[in-house]
């Protein structure tokens, strides 16, 4: 089957009997072109199914009006909401986004940076993958003059603007709430990866115990990837102990949901016997039975602030704006899964 040649501005120019430069200026809404000509060019472009070559335009103009966004996964409500916040701000600047997923795979993240370079994006917004410990690919982006802003999963190894919530405070609030409900043997699901958010949530858990006179028990801290099946396996592990916990605080809502499934299958009452709390305020948490106590990460606000910092960096150009760190205050969402005293 013969492939149909792509329509160019020269084809439109030939159809309208004008120059290619006139067509180009009309498509870019140049004030040098009359409204009559602009309408004629746009009409012909639509009829001929003309698709602009964004990469060629970026080479000519020095910008593509496209932001590259890298997230571990786009099917998580948290990341989807952050992306929405970024797009809301980007649209006001007439910018579009390209969304790429690293799947927490270091090699994939490196390849994605290279692909975004090739796509001539004007800069990158990223949340670092769990397995990323070498940041050379991000440093390379900075050396090439690309604006870079990090959100949620960040690192101090890069001198860039960052937006995150106070993960330590969020975790501290959860554990403090569980203690107020009479819990004394509180387990914690965390991740073994070197990701700041999980390290900070673990630190908040430990300090809340200490500040309230409760001992830290290493056997109550279970490491996993914090997905649904991990939560199930972690809860099964805790139930093998001589004395099971009276509460579980998971650093992710999915881990808490897995624990909830196991407890219900075993006939263990929530929260009477084991109180539960998660982290992130994923949409499903308000629909579980009982509804799950969690921490709202203010994802939409995070996305908007991240985009604002990106455009500040973009405006600064070669001068580079001074990196800013924005730390949002998390909100504890208390629901029935943790209310031992509210039964």
ZARO-897444 format. One record per residue: z, x, y of N, C-alpha, C in turn; residue in one letter. Coordinates in steps of 0.001 Angstrom, whole numbers, plus 500000, padded with zeros to 6 digits. Last residue first. Layout:
<rs>
   n_c3   n_c1   n_c2  ca_c3  ca_c1  ca_c2   c_c3   c_c1   c_c2 residu
      Z      X      Y      Z      X      Y      Z      X      Y      A
...
</rs>
This chain:
<rs>
   n_c3   n_c1   n_c2  ca_c3  ca_c1  ca_c2   c_c3   c_c1   c_c2 residu
 568008 483427 504208 567588 482550 503100 568270 481195 503181      X
 568581 485414 505942 567982 484186 506493 567538 483217 505438      X
 569421 487683 504815 570453 486856 505467 569907 485529 505986      X
 567009 488710 503905 568066 488412 502938 569123 487492 503543      X
 564073 488868 504849 565202 488144 505431 566242 487740 504383      X
 561705 489926 504018 562829 490851 504234 564121 490172 504673      X
 559842 487935 503757 559978 488889 502649 561162 489841 502802      X
 559613 486362 506088 560584 485984 505047 560798 487043 503970      X
 559204 488723 508840 558858 487513 508091 559818 487360 506908      X
 558802 490393 511868 559762 490015 510816 559355 488692 510176      X
 557096 492943 513054 556844 491527 512762 557737 491127 511581      X
 557553 495261 515559 558029 494839 514244 557823 493338 514094      X
 555083 497050 517226 555877 495817 517233 556265 495441 515806      X
 554883 500339 518787 554611 499353 517736 555523 498138 517834      X
 553526 501638 521683 554789 501213 521079 554529 500116 520053      X
 551186 504351 521688 551496 502932 521860 552795 502582 521133      X
 550455 507160 523362 551267 506712 522225 551709 505277 522486      X
 547867 509212 524256 548429 507882 524475 549165 507444 523218      X
 547223 512225 525681 547749 511617 524454 548408 510287 524822      X
 544345 513788 527046 545491 512902 527218 545925 512342 525870      X
 542781 516712 528323 543120 515856 527181 544392 515048 527431      X
 541002 516610 531318 542224 517105 530690 542605 516171 529541      X
 537443 516641 530886 538661 516000 531375 539871 516589 530646      X
 534988 518911 531513 535926 518445 530489 537207 517897 531095      X
 532853 519862 532898 534185 520206 533410 535268 519870 532390      X
 530590 518762 531785 530913 520154 531444 532311 520561 531904      X
 531883 515461 531994 530790 516362 531623 531275 517743 531246      X
 533364 513356 532928 533735 514697 533372 532659 515725 533045      X
 532298 511203 531565 532067 511298 533009 532361 512705 533531      X
 533331 511671 529028 531885 511680 529234 531540 511871 530710      X
 536058 511311 529477 535558 512610 529036 534066 512735 529309      X
 536029 508617 530094 536571 509573 531067 536056 510968 530746      X
 535077 507612 527715 534201 507545 528891 534724 508401 530042      X
 537322 508133 526068 536011 508706 525754 535120 508723 526998      X
 539287 506573 527214 539436 508025 527262 538109 508720 526970      X
 538211 504058 526552 538434 504424 527960 538549 505939 528111      X
 538303 504137 523765 537012 504102 524448 537146 504505 525914      X
 541092 504086 523400 540302 505199 522882 538963 505280 523599      X
 541731 501590 524464 542230 502793 525127 541443 504020 524690      X
 540444 499916 522571 540069 499882 523991 540494 501161 524709      X
 541800 500591 520178 540362 500774 520312 539916 500826 521766      X
 544447 499841 520797 544138 501230 520465 542644 501515 520645      X
 544136 497091 521081 544546 497889 522242 544217 499362 522018      X
 543547 496545 518404 542576 496226 519454 542862 497032 520717      X
 545925 497419 517026 544615 498022 516773 543592 497766 517882      X
 548764 497407 516835 548063 497183 518115 546652 497770 518078      X
 550144 497499 514486 549672 498772 515023 548873 498627 516321      X
 553028 495842 513521 551731 495673 514165 551327 496977 514838      X
 554587 496016 510445 554537 496589 511796 553134 496439 512339      X
 556198 493369 508506 555306 494513 508695 555397 495020 510127      X
 556965 491049 505957 557416 491763 507153 556601 493042 507285      X
 554869 488618 504517 555357 489994 504495 555769 490516 505877      X
 555718 485426 503125 555004 486225 504119 555684 487585 504294      X
 556500 485411 499529 556729 485027 500926 555903 485893 501885      X
 553214 485099 499668 554356 484231 499363 555473 485084 498749      X
 550887 485817 502376 551506 486082 501075 552695 485141 500878      X
 549931 485455 504910 549582 484424 503923 550180 484685 502539      X
 550395 487561 506513 551010 486297 506940 550768 485186 505921      X
 548918 489588 505340 550375 489646 505268 551062 488351 505688      X
 546198 489529 505745 546716 488838 504554 548239 488747 504547      X
 545733 491150 508067 545693 489683 508133 546329 488972 506947      X
 548159 493798 508405 546863 493323 507924 546883 491798 507857      X
 550259 495276 509621 550012 493875 509962 548583 493455 509634      X
 551229 497854 509187 549855 497689 509682 549565 496282 510172      X
 553388 498024 506504 553049 498652 507784 551565 498445 508050      X
 556031 496119 504893 554859 496988 504894 554630 497601 506266      X
 558861 495234 502916 558243 495402 504234 557081 496370 504118      X
 561155 493229 500989 559908 493996 501108 559454 494077 502556      X
 564126 493133 498970 563430 492824 500227 562199 493724 500333      X
 565167 491948 495960 564470 493086 496580 563742 492602 497830      X
 566713 489613 495741 567032 490801 494942 566404 492068 495527      X
 565795 487961 497911 567187 487916 497423 567578 489172 496652      X
 563293 487657 499020 563965 488945 499238 565374 489004 498639      X
 562265 487699 495735 562019 488337 497035 562398 487329 498123      X
 563452 488096 492395 563329 487292 493607 563207 488143 494872      X
 561621 488808 489565 562611 489366 490504 562407 488709 491861      X
 559774 488260 487628 560772 487239 487941 561875 487729 488850      X
 557742 489974 487217 558986 490268 486495 560072 489222 486770      X
 555861 489018 488967 555552 488972 487536 556811 489196 486692      X
 557129 489677 491361 556952 488253 491009 556652 488095 489521      X
 556978 492469 491271 558289 491803 491333 558175 490338 490910      X
 554184 492855 491295 554989 493279 490139 556331 492555 490117      X
 553483 491834 493842 552889 491285 492622 553753 491609 491400      X
 554930 493520 495567 555226 492087 495521 554687 491458 494241      X
 553599 495938 495196 554998 495812 494779 555380 494346 494638      X
 551161 495282 496383 551205 495637 494963 552609 495499 494416      X
 552046 494905 498998 551472 493773 498274 551468 494039 496770      X
 552783 497481 499698 553821 496435 499637 553325 495231 498856      X
 550260 498690 499702 551285 499144 498765 552377 498106 498590      X
 549127 497287 501814 548541 497149 500480 549542 497602 499416      X
 550540 498082 504053 550685 496703 503585 550155 496531 502166      X
 552143 501288 503866 550925 500464 504017 551198 499064 503481      X
 554553 502380 503449 553837 502863 504630 552477 502198 504777      X
 557035 500056 502427 555788 500759 502129 555092 501163 503428      X
 560225 499714 501505 559427 499835 502717 558199 500677 502379      X
 562202 497661 499549 561086 498622 499529 560375 498561 500869      X
 565545 497116 498352 564500 496935 499360 563426 497994 499160      X
 567230 497768 496413 567376 496393 496908 566394 496117 498047      X
 566088 499565 493455 566352 499424 494896 566577 497966 495276      X
 567914 499767 490300 566711 499509 491083 567059 499355 492570      X
 569336 502201 488483 569682 501202 489497 568454 500963 490375      X
 567834 503679 486707 569065 503051 486232 569520 501950 487180      X
 564272 503039 487032 565512 503715 487412 566729 502968 486866      X
 562083 501519 486608 562548 502316 485463 563868 503025 485760      X
 561358 500459 488988 562077 499566 488079 562561 500286 486815      X
 559850 502495 490088 561188 502234 490625 562024 501365 489689      X
 557473 502193 488620 558256 503427 488519 559689 503209 488994      X
 556589 499735 489539 556925 499889 488114 557793 501125 487910      X
 556029 500466 492152 557108 499516 491888 557540 499585 490435      X
 553871 502193 491749 555086 502705 492387 556270 501789 492121      X
 551949 500473 490661 552448 501585 489855 553770 502127 490418      X
 551567 498748 492889 552013 498218 491597 552652 499330 490762      X
 550642 500556 494781 551873 499817 495036 552445 499236 493757      X
 548266 501304 493592 549313 502314 493777 550666 501650 494016      X
 546822 498959 493800 547208 499416 492459 548295 500484 492529      X
 546543 498932 496668 547191 497847 495929 547694 498309 494561      X
 547288 502265 497979 546435 501097 497782 547173 500062 496920      X
 548649 504687 498332 549078 503485 499074 548107 502310 499014      X
 548435 506956 496922 547400 506733 497933 547591 505410 498674      X
 551864 508189 496707 550621 507657 496134 549576 507549 497249      X
 555280 508804 495999 554044 509244 496632 552832 508656 495918      X
 558385 507377 496703 557280 507457 495746 555981 507775 496485      X
 561752 507760 496883 560525 508007 497655 559390 508264 496674      X
 563947 507661 495304 563506 506387 495883 562242 506531 496731      X
 564622 510199 494663 564004 509398 493592 563517 508035 494099      X
 565944 511167 496919 564564 511578 496673 563872 510712 495619      X
 567818 509484 499123 567705 509678 497673 566239 509946 497345      X
 570004 509866 501735 568592 509979 501364 568524 510325 499883      X
 572682 507505 502386 572156 508774 501869 570654 508714 501606      X
 573567 505998 505508 573085 505838 504135 572478 507151 503651      X
 574322 505917 508212 575300 506329 507210 574885 506128 505767      X
 572374 505494 510031 573177 504335 509628 574106 504638 508456      X
 571058 507846 510323 571755 507323 511501 572643 506129 511169      X
 569885 508067 507753 570933 508997 508186 571757 508425 509340      X
 567951 505997 507835 569000 506027 506809 570181 506855 507290      X
 566431 506870 509985 567104 505565 510069 568219 505468 509031      X
 565398 509297 509035 566348 509295 510153 567108 507978 510277      X
 563686 508410 506950 564810 509317 506666 565854 509254 507781      X
 561833 506805 508383 562612 506263 507262 563868 507101 507024      X
 560699 508681 510114 561422 507531 510649 562321 506893 509618      X
 559472 510347 508233 560530 510892 509098 561367 509765 509701      X
 557539 508602 507218 558578 509127 506322 559753 509656 507145      X
 556010 508301 509496 556671 507116 508926 557781 507544 507959      X
 555077 510911 509827 555940 510327 510853 556671 509091 510334      X
 553491 511208 507567 554622 512118 507768 555610 511535 508770      X
 551594 509266 508081 552497 509082 506947 553698 510017 507035      X
 550302 510293 510364 550890 508954 510399 551900 508759 509272      X
 549308 512871 509677 550440 512735 510589 551103 511363 510518      X
 548691 513835 506401 548248 512994 507505 549449 512665 508376      X
 548425 515319 503924 548959 515883 505169 548429 515123 506385      X
 549394 513160 501174 548423 513840 502008 549047 514301 503322      X
 551077 511599 499759 551276 513045 499648 550363 513835 500568      X
 552503 508730 501354 551324 509430 500853 551589 510925 500787      X
 555066 506372 500245 554388 507199 501230 553193 507894 500583      X
 557457 503912 499965 556153 504335 499455 555471 505135 500561      X
 560952 503957 499520 559836 504154 500460 558584 504608 499724      X
 563920 501897 499108 562867 502802 498623 561746 502894 499655      X
 567276 501585 499821 565925 501286 500321 564933 502345 499839      X
 570051 500340 499410 569280 501231 498531 567788 500954 498778      X
 571073 498502 501111 571722 499810 501069 570967 500818 500214      X
 570704 495648 503178 570116 496549 502173 570752 497935 502263      X
 571504 493900 505154 572448 494206 504085 571909 495123 503004      X
 569941 493610 507307 569906 492514 506342 570800 492782 505124      X
 570180 496041 508513 570847 494902 509147 570895 493687 508227      X
 568438 497421 506854 569872 497731 506789 570680 496593 507405      X
 566030 496360 507720 566441 496161 506331 567935 496421 506158      X
 566016 497323 510395 566036 495877 510119 566520 495597 508697      X
 565822 500053 509900 566986 499536 510614 567147 498031 510376      X
 563278 500116 508764 564449 500487 507949 565734 499970 508598      X
 561704 499292 510998 561663 498574 509717 562932 498839 508913      X
 562272 501231 512947 562598 499822 513192 562647 499023 511894      X
 561195 503513 511739 562632 503454 512038 563076 502006 512217      X
 558483 502903 511748 559198 503039 510478 560710 502905 510682      X
 558036 502883 514545 557725 501718 513720 558477 501737 512409      X
 558756 505492 515285 559534 504358 515781 559293 503114 514938      X
 556701 506925 513926 558116 507204 513676 558969 505999 514072      X
 554395 505989 515128 554638 505696 513710 556094 505908 513339      X
 553415 504879 517867 554597 505657 517524 554995 505289 516089      X
 549838 505047 517588 551076 504324 517830 552228 505253 517478      X
 547351 506838 519518 548056 506506 518277 549207 505568 518613      X
 544760 508819 520667 545445 507536 520828 546068 507170 519491      X
 543873 511820 522411 544263 511124 521198 544960 509811 521543      X
 541696 514411 523567 542466 513192 523829 542711 512450 522518      X
 542133 517754 522186 541329 516598 522608 542244 515415 522909      X
 542327 520342 520668 542733 520084 522048 541862 518979 522633      X
 543495 520216 517378 542340 520045 518265 542826 519656 519655      X
 545852 520255 516103 545023 521451 515943 543784 521399 516839      X
 547148 517931 516134 547377 518779 517306 546589 520078 517211      X
 545344 515065 515039 545907 516383 514756 546088 517149 516063      X
 545401 511643 513742 545026 512686 514682 545600 514033 514243      X
 544774 508545 513042 545002 509771 512283 544477 510939 513133      X
 544543 507069 515837 545364 506797 514654 545679 508072 513884      X
 541727 508901 517148 542669 507781 517168 543349 507634 515812      X
 540171 511316 519337 540729 510933 518040 541653 509732 518196      X
 537156 512162 520921 538457 511511 521056 538905 511069 519671      X
 534900 514348 522391 535542 513953 521139 536906 513359 521441      X
 531749 515246 523748 533048 514600 523960 533604 514131 522611      X
 530194 518292 522910 530285 516866 522608 531673 516341 522988      X
 529757 520994 523206 529891 520181 524414 529978 518692 524174      X
 529836 522618 521086 528501 522171 521498 528539 521263 522716      X
 532535 522830 520741 531817 524012 521231 530410 523662 521696      X
 533030 520320 519627 533560 520640 520956 532820 521819 521565      X
 531808 520646 517144 531345 519586 518049 531791 519880 519482      X
 533379 522666 516092 531960 522926 516333 531380 521891 517305      X
 535728 521310 515709 535698 522379 516707 534261 522733 517076      X
 534930 519664 513610 535260 519052 514897 535236 520100 516020      X
 534556 521588 511662 533418 520730 512031 533676 520020 513350      X
 537085 522746 511374 535994 523545 511933 534831 522674 512388      X
 539480 521858 510360 538874 521087 511441 537702 521819 512106      X
 540886 521316 507276 540100 522287 508036 539308 521499 509087      X
 541903 519091 506148 542877 520082 506615 542205 521175 507435      X
 541369 515914 505007 540876 516908 505962 542017 517795 506458      X
 542109 513799 503452 541937 515092 502795 541476 516202 503730      X
 542187 511544 505085 543429 512020 504461 543299 513438 503918      X
 540147 511892 508091 540367 511521 506697 541625 512158 506117      X
 540739 510884 511477 540588 511944 510479 540938 511464 509072      X
 538742 508979 513371 540051 508935 512735 539946 509839 511516      X
 536792 509531 516399 537073 509663 514962 538532 509441 514610      X
 533936 509544 518362 535298 509012 518258 535633 508996 516771      X
 531640 511640 520064 532209 511160 518797 533639 510670 518991      X
 528549 511485 521972 529910 511926 521703 530439 511249 520461      X
 525973 510674 522070 526505 511299 523277 527931 511796 523100      X
 523830 511459 519275 524858 510647 519913 525404 511402 521115      X
 521586 512435 517827 521696 512648 519279 522710 511712 519951      X
 521397 512507 515165 521088 511213 515785 521216 511263 517301      X
 522351 515042 514648 520912 514798 514496 520490 513493 515147      X
 525086 514548 515008 524393 515507 515868 522898 515214 515863      X
 525458 512817 512872 525599 512290 514228 524989 513234 515255      X
 525138 514591 510755 524204 513474 510895 524253 512886 512312      X
 527349 516265 511139 525993 516817 511241 524959 515719 511465      X
 529390 514396 510640 529312 515061 511943 527906 515609 512158      X
 528824 513848 507943 528688 512788 508942 528589 513374 510351      X
 529481 516208 506664 528080 515764 506657 527828 514711 507733      X
 532265 516124 507053 531474 517222 507621 530010 516822 507730      X
 532870 513828 505549 533191 513863 506978 532377 514950 507677      X
 532164 514635 502998 531448 513514 503609 531667 513511 505127      X
 534092 516597 502572 532677 516974 502617 531837 515887 503288      X
 536478 514981 502580 536254 516041 503571 534769 516401 503706      X
 536921 511593 502391 536304 512718 501690 535914 513782 502724      X
 537691 509137 503284 538735 510156 503124 538230 511361 502344      X
 535330 507861 503842 535984 507538 502572 537083 508554 502241      X
 534001 507994 506202 534217 509265 505502 534778 509047 504094      X
 531471 506027 507646 532699 506052 506857 532826 507384 506118      X
 530261 505298 510938 530144 506033 509673 531500 506062 508977      X
 528502 503484 513310 529749 503557 512545 529492 504254 511205      X
 527367 503868 516503 526975 504094 515113 528269 504303 514332      X
 527174 501703 519366 527909 502589 518461 527207 502710 517114      X
 526002 501671 522814 526063 501141 521460 526814 502135 520578      X
 526609 500943 526278 526571 501872 525151 526642 501111 523831      X
 527053 499774 528773 525722 499691 528165 525554 500737 527055      X
 529626 499643 529465 528918 500827 529946 527487 500882 529398      X
 530449 497439 528143 530486 497362 529613 529786 498562 530242      X
 530339 498312 525510 529319 497368 525983 529294 497268 527504      X
 532658 499849 525291 531344 500503 525281 530258 499591 525836      X
 534650 497872 525170 534574 498756 526333 533195 499402 526431      X
 533969 496699 522723 534166 495864 523912 534039 496700 525184      X
 533995 498858 520935 532714 498237 521317 532839 497381 522574      X
 536751 499327 520693 535867 500370 521228 534565 499753 521742      X
 537564 496917 519506 538085 497302 520819 537225 498356 521483      X
 536167 497107 517067 535889 496004 517987 536359 496347 519400      X
 537457 499315 515968 536028 499405 516303 535643 498304 517278      X
 539958 498163 515512 539832 499282 516458 538381 499407 516922      X
 539232 496285 513568 539748 495811 514846 539681 496908 515908      X
 538496 497944 511458 537517 497000 512000 537942 496517 513382      X
 540913 499222 510933 539807 499990 511489 538735 499089 512087      X
 542435 496952 510005 542888 497804 511104 541716 498533 511747      X
 541050 495928 507815 541160 495116 509031 541561 495966 510233      X
 538767 497973 506134 540157 497706 506437 540233 496961 507768      X
 536148 498681 505898 536523 497375 505360 538020 497093 505476      X
 535533 501215 506729 535307 500135 507703 535766 498782 507189      X
 537435 504157 506355 536763 503016 505725 536657 501883 506725      X
 537831 506321 508131 537954 506512 506677 537263 505401 505897      X
 535300 506577 510689 536537 505987 510181 536632 506273 508677      X
 533645 507632 513514 533939 507989 512130 535291 507388 511747      X
 531052 506811 515679 532434 506508 515299 532617 506842 513816      X
 529061 507925 518318 529290 507999 516876 530763 507755 516575      X
 527461 506090 520814 528685 506788 520414 528756 506793 518890      X
 524635 506220 522924 525168 505879 521606 526405 506729 521330      X
 523008 507023 524996 523837 505815 525162 524349 505293 523824      X
 521728 509418 524884 521194 508354 524029 521879 507017 524252      X
 520623 511974 527175 521643 511092 526627 520989 509947 525860      X
 518507 513425 528059 519756 514148 527890 520894 513261 527407      X
 515990 512379 528264 516974 512009 529281 518295 512761 529179      X
 514527 513501 526126 513976 513486 527493 515069 513317 528538      X
 516198 513136 523946 515728 514480 524260 515208 514560 525690      X
 516458 510373 523996 517651 511192 524214 517266 512624 524575      X
 513869 509623 523341 514400 509273 524662 515615 510127 524998      X
 513779 510527 520723 512875 511114 521715 513374 510842 523121      X
 515725 508816 519674 515941 510262 519629 515051 510963 520648      X
 514626 506270 520021 515850 506641 520733 516093 508141 520754      X
 511764 504927 520433 512233 506122 519734 513439 506661 520482      X
 511530 501339 520306 511664 502600 521041 512197 503724 520162      X
 509136 499428 518795 510500 499905 518598 510643 501251 519312      X
 507107 496595 519230 507385 497969 519631 508858 498296 519442      X
 505641 494296 518471 506793 494763 517694 507084 496244 517960      X
 503793 493185 520077 503311 494280 519224 504420 494884 518366      X
 505326 491362 521504 504220 490882 520670 503770 491938 519658      X
 507032 493123 522902 507582 492176 521933 506513 491696 520970      X
 505202 494463 524519 506042 495227 523597 506616 494324 522507      X
 504183 492361 526047 503300 493056 525113 504103 493830 524070      X
 506508 491733 527512 505859 490713 526677 504979 491368 525622      X
 506972 494109 528877 507974 493606 527937 507389 492575 526979      X
 504617 494213 530462 504912 495271 529490 505902 494784 528440      X
 504918 491916 532030 503739 492064 531177 503985 493097 530085      X
 507272 492478 533407 507206 491307 532518 506045 491429 531547      X
 506435 494754 534865 507539 494840 533907 507483 493695 532903      X
 504460 493640 536514 504087 494627 535495 505171 494754 534429      X
 506080 491976 538081 504939 491411 537329 504554 492353 536188      X
 507805 493718 539344 508350 492772 538371 507250 492175 537499      X
 506530 497112 539591 506657 495726 540046 507195 494831 538936      X
 508316 500159 539533 507348 499268 538869 507590 497833 539304      X
 510356 501537 540638 508999 501890 541105 507926 500965 540530      X
 512677 500962 539373 512389 500198 540595 510992 500491 541158      X
 512453 500755 535810 512342 501580 537014 512025 500716 538238      X
 513109 499890 533184 513475 499093 534363 513464 499906 535658      X
 512073 501128 531043 513354 501645 531532 513784 500999 532835      X
 509652 499887 530794 510631 499680 529722 512024 500154 530126      X
 508419 500951 533071 508684 499512 532995 509745 499208 531943      X
 508139 503640 532386 508995 503268 533523 509360 501789 533477      X
 506356 503375 530207 507675 503983 530032 508626 503584 531149      X
 504123 502252 531482 504803 501509 530422 506229 502039 530236      X
 503487 504390 533166 503822 503078 533744 504583 502234 532730      X
 502847 506335 531325 504012 506546 532186 504446 505249 532849      X
 500495 505350 530264 501678 505393 529405 502943 505583 530239      X
 498743 503153 532562 499095 504457 532019 500355 504369 531160      X
 496882 500209 531498 497712 500943 532464 498042 502293 531833      X
 495782 498208 529856 494928 499004 530742 495738 499629 531889      X
 497179 496946 527933 497328 496412 529291 496460 497144 530312      X
 496479 498430 525666 496326 496969 525645 496325 496390 527063      X
 497225 501006 526429 495812 500709 526178 495549 499206 526215      X
 500019 500698 526581 499254 501060 527787 497781 500712 527626      X
 500624 500215 523923 500885 499166 524912 500076 499424 526172      X
 499903 502686 522874 499230 501474 522382 499408 500328 523381      X
 501702 504338 524187 500264 504524 524446 499472 503305 523989      X
 504089 503712 523128 503848 503258 524506 502377 503429 524868      X
 503289 502671 519701 503796 503593 520718 503542 503026 522110      X
 503989 501364 516492 503448 501117 517831 504102 502073 518829      X
 503354 503069 513491 504332 502584 514448 503704 502459 515829      X
 501005 501933 511068 501423 502919 512064 502390 502285 513059      X
 501784 500734 507862 501324 500397 509208 501882 501389 510207      X
 500757 502168 504865 501846 501991 505820 501277 501751 507213      X
 499101 500620 502186 498976 501429 503388 500105 501112 504361      X
 500000 500842 498805 500000 500000 500000 500000 500881 501251      X
</rs>
